[in-house]
Amino acid sequence: MAGAGSVAALAGCLAGDNGGGGGGEGEGDWEPSQSIRYIVPYDQGGGTDVYARGIQEGLANATGQSIQIDNVPGAGGLNGYGELMGAQPDGHTILGSATPLEVAPQLLEDPGFDQRDAEGVSIFGQSVWTLVVNEQYQGQVETFDDVMEMYNSGEWESLGVQEPGSSQDVIALLAKYQYADEWGWNWTERVQYTGTGPVSQAVASGEVPAGIGTDAGTQSVVDNGRIYPVVTFVSDGSQVYPDVESVTDAGYPEIDFVGGLSRGVFAPPETEESRRQTLSDMFAEAVESDSTQSWSDETGNPVFHEGPEAANQLLDDVFAAYEENNVIDLVQQYS
């Protein structure tokens, strides 16, 4: 399913699919010579994990090597980034990001590295943050206005999100405090989890009545009927849930800069440009493979390809957007 929507520009205009070759003598002929470790900095079953497994077969065929997915959750994605930053820059370790999800955790507490020092490889997908509700409320809670009523009446109090500073956490804070007049989302408690997978399970079990997760990461639990989507947080909506309205459709302020995320791929610092370009070309091939296209068509999760420069620019743009919107001040004030 080709084509990137507004999420790919969530923090500004991304560069096109470029990023040229180059590097040391002989590097242009480099190809992976062993299995590739694909770090997913979140739990199994979340959107980042779902995307990694969606492209896994196509990427294995493109590289000629096995793709070993390694879930390293915690610290808002920074545990996984820490693994990447210490890995050998030989082209055999990559990380799948959920940008901008990992940005605020770094700005809130210095992890001892800057994720902007990682080397961009590709952007190959996008996801949309989606509010999901426990199945018991079907027929009673069908719109975002219904959700607001449940919280504002006090019938619901808790909301499932990820760690402080995560995109879901920022959405909840913006809606209650920064846009109090326009949104007025009077939740009482943000219950925090390590990823969309645990958020979805918490909503399904009734631990919280509602939670925010990616469309990609909530889909499997939605499909089995335990939760259902009510609203998305990007103006253009979700290709996974095409019939679900967006918050802007419902008459609420646009928050696209934090309402979606890009599926970026990064290599360790100092990875040769030519190796990154080779990997990027292999991601482009994997995106077009029958297995990836079939997965995209079946799930609705969009796939496309942008190169190393676009991935690097993505991080720069998102850090700038968070500073412009005073996101960290907001999180620190209410955490």
N, C-alpha and C positions, 0 to 999 in steps of 0.2 A: 504494500500500500504506500505509494510514493507521496511526497509532498509534505513540507513542514508548515504548520499553521502558526498562529500568533505566539504559541509558547516558545518557539525557536527564537523569537525576538523579545522574550520576557524582560530582558534588561537592556534592550537596545538592538540595533541592527547588527546581525552577525556577519562575519566575513563569509565570502562564498566558498565553494569547494576547491580550495587551493592549498598550497603548502609545500610545493616543490620538493625535489630531491636534493641531492648534494651530499656533502659529508666527505669523509676521508677516502683515500684511494682504495678501490675495490669494494667500498661499502655499498655501491649501487647494486651489486649482485647478491647482497645479503638475503638470506631466507631463514626462517626459524629452523633450528636443528634439533629441538627437543620440545617436550610438552610445554604449553603456555599456561602459566598460572593467571587466572582471571579473578582478581579480588573483587568481591561484592561486599561493601562495607555495611551491610544490613543483614537481617535475618533471612533465612530461606522462606520463600512464599511472598515476600514483598515485591514491589514493582521492579526494583533494580535487579533482584534475583530472577524475576519472571522474564525480563528482557534479556538477561545473560543466557538463560536457558533457551529462549526463543531463537537466538542467533547462534547457539553453540554448535549445532550440526553444520550449518553453512560455513562458520568460521573454521571448524576443523577441516572441512574439505578444502577451503581456500588456502589454509596455511600448510596443510599436509601433516599436521600434528594434532595430538589430542588437546582438548581445552579443559583444564582442571579448574572448576569453579570452587572458590574458597570463600565461604561466608565468614567475615570478620566484623561482627556487629559491635556497637557501643560507641559512646562519646559523640553521638550525632554524626556518625560516619568517619570520625577522625581516627578511630582505631585502625580501620582499614587503610586510610591514607598514610598512617604511620608505617604500616607494613610496606606500602608502596615506596615511601620516601627512603627506606633503608635497603631496598632491593637493588640487585645489580642492574645497571642500565644496559642490558644486553639484548633487549627486545623480547625476553621470555616471561616478563611480568607486566601485567596491565591491571588497571582498576576501572570499574564501571561506576561513574558518578551519578548523582541525582541532583545536579546543580539547579537551584541554589541551596539545596538542603544542607550542605556541609559548610556553608559560608558563615552563618551566624555563630555556630559553635566555636570556630576559630577566632572570631572577633571577640567573643565573650571570655575566652580563656586561652591564653597562648599555649598551643600544644608542643612548642619547640620546633615547629617547622611552618612554612607557608605553602599551602596547597598550590598557590600560583607558581611555585618553583617546579611543580610537576610538568611534564612535557605533553602537550596535546597530541592525540592520535586521531580522534574522530568524534563526531556527533552522529548517532544513528537512530535516534528515536526521541519521543517526547511523551510526557504524561500530564494528566490534569488532576489536581486535588479535588476530591469528591467527598461530600458528606453522606455517610451511610447510616442507616437506622436499623434497629433490631426488628425482626420479622413480625413481632407481636403488635406493632403499631400500624401495620398496613391497613389502609382504609380510614385511619384516624389522622395520620401524619403523611401527607402526600406532596406538600409544597414547602418551600423555605419559610413562608409566612407561618405555616403550621408549626414548624420547628421553633421559630421565634416565640410563638404562643406557649409552647410547652415549657420553654426555659423561663419566659417572663412571668408565667403563672406560678412557677415554683414546682411544677410537677416533675420536671427534669432539672437536675442540678449539675451533673458531671458530664464532661466531654472528653472523649479519647483523642489524644494527640501524641506527637513524639516529644523528644527532650526539649528543654528550654531553648528557644531560639530556632527551633525547627520551623519549616515553612508552615505546618499546621498550627504550631504555637503562635507564630506571628499573625496568621490569619485570625485566630481567636482573639488575640490582643487588639489588633486593629479594629475588629468588629465590635468589641466591647468598649474600648477606650478612645482610640483616635477618631473613629467614626461613630461615636456614641449617638449622635442625633440621627444619622442616616441609617444605622444598623440597629443599635440598641440590643445587642445579643447578650442577655444577662445570665450567662452561665455562672455557676458558683465555684466549680472546681475543674481544673484541667488535670486529667489523669494521664500520666506520661508513660509511653512505651518506647521500645527500641526501634520500631519500624511499622510499616503498614500491615504486615502479617499479624503481629500481636494486637494491633488496634482492631483489625477485622475480627479476630477471634474474641476479643473483649466485648465488642458489640454483639457478636453472635451469641455469646454466653449470657448476656444480660448484665455483665459487670458494669458496663456503661450503656446508656440508651442509644447513644449516637457517637460517632467518631469521624475523623477526617483521615482519609488515606488516598493513595493514588488510584486512578481508575484501573491501571494494570494490576496493582497489588490486591485490590478488593474483589476483582472479577470472579475468582474461583469460589469465594464464599457467597457472593451474590448468586452465582449460577446454581449453587446447591440450595438456595432459598432461605438461608438463615439470616441474611441481611438484604437490604435493598437501597439503591442510591436515590437521593432526593434532589440534590443540587450540585453543580460543579462551580469551581471558583475562577474559571477563565472565560472571558467574554464569548469566545467561539464555541464553547462547550467541549464535549468529549466524543471522539470517534468510537470509543469503547461503549459509551452510553449515549447514543445519538438522540434518544428521545427524552433525555433528562435536561431540564432547563438550567441555564447558568444564572449566577447571582445577578448579573446585569440584566438578563431577560426578566428576572423577578423584580427589577426596579431598584437594586442596591448598587452602591458605588463600585466601579471597576478597580480591581486589585491584581491585574494581570502580572505585575512584576514578581509577585509571590504566589500567584494562583496556580502555576504550573511548573514543570521542570523539564530539563533536557537530559537525555541519556548520553552523557559524555564518556569518552574513553581516554585515559591518561597513562603515560609511562613514567618510570622514575626520572628524577633530575639527571641531566647530562646524557640522556639517551640520544644517540646520533640521529640527526634529522633524517638521513636516508633510511634508517631502520624504522623510524616512525612513519615515514611516507610509505614504505613497503607494507607495514601493518595497516595503515589507512587504506591502501589499495585493496588489501585483503578483506577489510571490513566492507568496502564497497562491493566486492564480489560476493561476500556473504549476504549482504542485504538483498542482492538480486537473485540469490539462490532459490530454488523451488521450495526448500524446507522453510526458509525464513518467510518467503512470500505467503506460503500456505498458513503458517502460524499467524502472520499479520492479518490475513483475510479471515481466519477463523475467530480471532480474538478481538479484532478491531484496533489493536495496538499499532499505531503508524510507525513505519520504518522508512528511512531515507539516508543519505550520506552527505556529510560535510567533513572537510579535511582538518589537518593539524592546526592551521592558523585560526579556523573558526572555533575550535575547542579552546585554544589559548585565549582568544578574544572573549569568549563566553564568560570565563572566570573574571577577567578584568571588568567587563560590563556589569556583572552581578555585584561585585564588591562595590562598584561605584553607585549602583542603584540602592544598595542597602545603606550606604552613607547618606545619600541624598534624601532618603525617606526616614532617617533617624531610627532605623529598626533596632539597633543595639540599645539606644537610650530607652526605648519602649520596653524591651525585654528586661533590662536591668531594673527598671522602675517597678515592674509588676511581677517579678519572679521572687 
